[in-house]
Amino acid sequence: MNSGGFTAKTQLDYQSIPEVDLDLLVDKNSKFSTWAEMVSASCDFNFENQMKGIKFS
């Protein structure tokens, strides 16, 4: 966020950032096209790791 020029110290700060601006940042600096795509992948990754951590198969 900081490297993209965004400051988000509170939830309200984060919510005030236009998603289109986050999409541009993500598209330019990652393998993802949109902010939502990146967040979704992050959630999937964390869920899978938690399941592995509790030996869920």
C-alpha positions as CSV (number, residue, x, y, z in Angstrom):
1,M,0.0,0.0,0.0
2,N,2.7,2.5,1.0
3,S,4.8,1.8,-2.1
4,G,1.7,2.6,-4.2
5,G,1.4,6.0,-2.5
6,F,-1.6,4.9,-0.3
7,T,-1.8,5.6,3.4
8,A,-4.2,3.3,5.3
9,K,-3.7,3.5,9.0
10,T,-7.4,2.9,9.8
11,Q,-10.2,0.9,8.4
12,L,-11.8,4.2,7.2
13,D,-8.6,5.2,5.4
14,Y,-8.6,1.8,3.6
15,Q,-12.2,2.0,2.7
16,S,-11.7,5.5,1.2
17,I,-9.2,4.3,-1.4
18,P,-11.0,3.8,-4.8
19,E,-10.8,0.2,-5.8
20,V,-10.0,1.2,-9.4
21,D,-6.7,2.7,-8.0
22,L,-5.9,-0.5,-6.2
23,D,-6.7,-2.5,-9.3
24,L,-4.2,-0.4,-11.3
25,L,-1.5,-0.9,-8.6
26,V,-2.1,-4.6,-8.4
27,D,-2.1,-5.0,-12.2
28,K,1.1,-3.1,-12.6
29,N,3.0,-4.8,-9.7
30,S,1.8,-8.4,-9.5
31,K,0.6,-11.4,-11.4
32,F,-3.0,-10.5,-10.6
33,S,-5.3,-8.3,-12.6
34,T,-7.4,-6.8,-9.9
35,W,-7.4,-6.1,-6.1
36,A,-10.3,-8.6,-5.6
37,E,-8.5,-11.3,-7.5
38,M,-5.4,-10.8,-5.3
39,V,-7.4,-10.8,-2.1
40,S,-9.2,-13.9,-3.1
41,A,-6.0,-15.8,-3.9
42,S,-4.6,-14.7,-0.6
43,C,-7.6,-16.0,1.3
44,D,-7.4,-19.3,-0.6
45,F,-3.7,-19.6,0.2
46,N,-4.1,-18.9,3.9
47,F,-7.1,-21.3,4.2
48,E,-5.1,-24.1,2.6
49,N,-2.1,-23.5,4.9
50,Q,-4.4,-23.5,7.9
51,M,-5.9,-26.8,6.9
52,K,-2.4,-28.3,6.4
53,G,-1.5,-26.9,9.8
54,I,-4.2,-28.9,11.5
55,K,-3.4,-32.0,9.3
56,F,-6.8,-31.7,7.5
57,S,-6.8,-33.7,4.3
